[in-house]
Amino acid sequence: MSGFDIAAADSREGGLDTPVLVALRRLPARQREAVVLRVLLDLDVETTAKQLGVAPGTVRAHLSRAMTALRRELGTEVAPITQMRTA
């Protein structure tokens, strides 16, 4: 999944705010990939884990760390993952 294009996922989701994209790009690659697959592409944890070649618990850890980093950088703009997923 290396080199995944956030802009491509962003265009599918109707656009993200620039500060969110900047913050996503600053995340370590695995955390960014987990967020893109789980949140932007709305894959479940198990599918995300298969795509990344890791255990589901590793995906959860990456997501937790990523969301903490995003909240730190963006403040209260970052909603919990369950609220960020598309319907």
N, C-alpha and C positions, 0 to 999 in steps of 0.2 A: 504494500500500500504506500510505500515510500513515494514522496513527491505528489501526493494527492492534492488536487486543485480545489482549494476552498472556494474560489470564485465560481467554479462550476456548480458546486453544491449550493452556494449562495443564490445563484440564478434560479435554481429549482425551487428555492424556498421563498421567492418573492423579494429577496433583498434583505441584507442585514445592515445595521448601522455601521459606519466606518470604524468607530471606536471598538466595536465588537470584533470586526475582522482583524484589526490591528492587534488586539489582545489575543485572538486565536492564533495568529501567526507567531506570537511570542512564546507560545507554549512549546514544551519539548514535543518532538515529533509524535511519539506514541500517545501522549495525552491529547494532542490535537486530532490525531486520527480517530481515537476513541470518541471524542466529542462529535466529530463530523459524522461518523457512522451511526452512533447511538442517537444523537439529538437531531442533527440536520437531515440525515437520511432515514431516521426513525426505525433503525434496525433494533431488534431485541438484543439483550446482552449475549445470549448464546450465539447468535449469528455474527455479532460484532467480534466475539472471541474467535470464531472460526476464521473470519476474514483477516484478523490480525495474527492468527496462529498462536494464541495464548489461552489460558484458562479464563472462565467467566469471572472468577475472583480478581484476576489481574485487570480485566476491563473495569470492574467496579472501582478498584484502587486508582487506576488512571483517571477515571471520571471524577472521583472524589478530589484528587489532587488538582485536576484541571479546574473544577468548579471553584475550589478554594482560591486558586490563583486568579481566576477571572473575577470573582467577587472582590478580591483584594485590589485588583487593577481598576475595575469598573465601578466599584461601590455596590450600591443596592440595585443596579440595573440588571443583574443576572438572576433570573428566576430559577427555582429548583428544576431539576431535569424533568420531572413529571409535568410541569407547566410549560416547558419549552417544546415538548414534543408536539408534532402536528396532529390534528384530529383525523 
